[in-house]
């Protein structure tokens, strides 16, 4: 199979937030700007590398502490909180329709969600769509007034990351 010859752009993606229940409470983020960004991805399960010197010269390089990639995206604000309808604000804060959400961060008392970024490929001639799954993400949300009002969601990935 050859690499795709179609360059992907912000129009091809979607972001889904979901909790850890058997049938996940999920929110497809609407009115988002298409500016999802992630940093800190690396080989070897996202682990720091440490150099050990031998009298000032490189002796060896070793894997040490686990690292935790961070990401962000923005979305236009349409609503804050709602008891029954799913909102971005409620998903991040475990409120409203997400009040009963189950955290996806293992072995922790910290609330987190899985984040799935899908990038269209099949309708563009690729064999499949492209999916980045971030498990166990701690999220925070910022609100900003403007034209339009907007949210910025920031997250840290404490679980696994898979790309397909």
PyMOL commands that set and color helices and strands:
alter all, ss='L'
color gray80, all
select helices_A, chain A and resi 10-12+43-46+88-93+96-98+122-124
alter helices_A, ss='H'
color red, helices_A
select strands_A, chain A and resi 13-18+26-28+37-39+47-54+57-66+70-76+113-119+130-144+150-157+161-163
alter strands_A, ss='S'
color yellow, strands_A
deselect
rebuild
show_as cartoon
